[in-house]
Amino acid sequence: MPSADADGVRQPPAVAGGLGTLLREYGANEVRADASYRGQVIQTTGYVESLGRDMLDSIYVVLTSTRGSDPTSLQYNFGEAELQQVANVSRGKHITVRGRVAGLSLGSVIVSNCEIVGQ
């Protein structure tokens, strides 16, 4: 069993499931989804839609549940310590990411303190 780091992210996920389920729940009722997921560690698998740095120079990866056909996605934010992990992935690659749900922001579900746990 993984040990927990200071943010508790490297612990087993409280919620493991598909991107579609999480996104449908946030789409149906943000308040209810926040009550279920905000602050919870999740682990999801999907295809890399995009990756890079945002306007605050934070590293991010956006996953989609299917290659190019699913318009919904989740944004995963990574710390500088995970730079090499993110540098080793590319668009279209199928990966599994673990992190803590921060909630909905500007129309995207944000997951913070992430790490790539499978490729």
C-alpha positions, 0 to 999 in steps of 0.5 A: 500500500502506498504511503501518504505524503504531506498532501495525502496524495500518495495514498490509495484513492478514495474514488477510482473510476472513469472520467465520464462518471466524474464529469457527468456528476459535475455536469448534472449538479456541481454542489452534489459532486463537490460534496462527493468528490472535493478533497477526495483522492481519485485515480482515473485513466484516459488519453492525453488531450493536451499538456503544458504550462498554464499562465501561472507556469504550473504544469498541467495535463488534460485527459479525455476518456476517449481519443478525440471523440469525447468533448469532456475532460479533466485538468490535472495539475502537477508540481515541479517534482513531477516535471520528468513524469509529465515530460515523458508523456505525449498527446494521445498517450493512455495514462493513469493519474492520481490526485486530489479533486479541487472542484469546478473552476471556469468550466473544468474539473480541477485535480491538484497534487497529481502524479502519473501512476501508470502508462 
